[in-house]
Amino acid sequence: MLLLFFIAACDSPPGATPYEEIPAPFSSMSIDPSVVVFDSTQEISDTTLTIQIEAGLKPDAITNNPQFTVSRHGSSTVFREGLLQPGNNNTVVGSFTFTVPSNTFQDFTIYVFDETEGGRVSSTFQTQLQLQGFTTQPPQILSFTFPSVVQIPVEGFQPIRFETEVEHPQGQAQIQTVFLALFDTAGNQLGGEPFTMLDDGDEGGSGDLEEGDGIFTRTLEIGPNNQPDTYEVLTWAIDRQGLSSDTLSSTLTIQQ
């Protein structure tokens, strides 16, 4: 039996500087659409999207220069920006337009805020826009590496790093999950289900050495109580459309 142990208010809107919080005049915020699902039965094509923004105002609120900015999720770079205009029912409204391929997976953060004549910026309201594209090609496993033979330690624990290099023809953002599965000679799967491999640069956790380099990692450990055996080791990847790569197979020998 192989015993395994794992190594185990709102943001400042981009482009709004200097940031000095004053009370927001807004009571609500919405966008339409908030989720865009592209039709996978159609050919990949450039699609123009227009996103409508509406922010409700507090009773008797006075706005000076209400505006919005848009950034890709996780980025501080402004993707789109503009002014908000008076709308119906005590609201301010705006919109922005952009064109993307229909195989795009991307999240955006939309901020609304007010700015005084002196340049002070209110606290923000924000929401997310999700683009759910589709893929037509599966991910590809470029390499699968781990030590083929590992000695059972006399004391302490011996780490085993499994690394799967994965590439997606339509961009790395399309990769959803990379799996690792181990089966002993009796056909039992370790852990009862596949392990998830990560490309997170968390050397002390997953064991991954560099974030975002396309090499997905899982580090497991064996100890003195492990018994010699030979394991079938499998790896494969699926993308955000559910397409699967080929499965690569190799063997791991645990010996005294």
Secondary structure as GFF3:
##gff-version 3
##sequence-region A 1 256
A	DSSP	beta_strand	5	6	.	.	.	ID=ss1
A	DSSP	beta_strand	21	22	.	.	.	ID=ss2
A	DSSP	beta_strand	26	32	.	.	.	ID=ss3
A	DSSP	beta_strand	35	37	.	.	.	ID=ss4
A	DSSP	beta_strand	46	57	.	.	.	ID=ss5
A	DSSP	beta_strand	67	72	.	.	.	ID=ss6
A	DSSP	beta_strand	80	83	.	.	.	ID=ss7
A	DSSP	beta_strand	85	86	.	.	.	ID=ss8
A	DSSP	beta_strand	91	101	.	.	.	ID=ss9
A	DSSP	beta_strand	106	113	.	.	.	ID=ss10
A	DSSP	beta_strand	121	122	.	.	.	ID=ss11
A	DSSP	beta_strand	125	132	.	.	.	ID=ss12
A	DSSP	beta_strand	140	145	.	.	.	ID=ss13
A	DSSP	beta_strand	149	151	.	.	.	ID=ss14
A	DSSP	beta_strand	158	167	.	.	.	ID=ss15
A	DSSP	three_ten_helix	172	174	.	.	.	ID=ss16
A	DSSP	beta_strand	175	183	.	.	.	ID=ss17
A	DSSP	three_ten_helix	190	192	.	.	.	ID=ss18
A	DSSP	beta_strand	195	197	.	.	.	ID=ss19
A	DSSP	beta_strand	215	222	.	.	.	ID=ss20
A	DSSP	beta_strand	229	239	.	.	.	ID=ss21
A	DSSP	beta_strand	248	255	.	.	.	ID=ss22
###
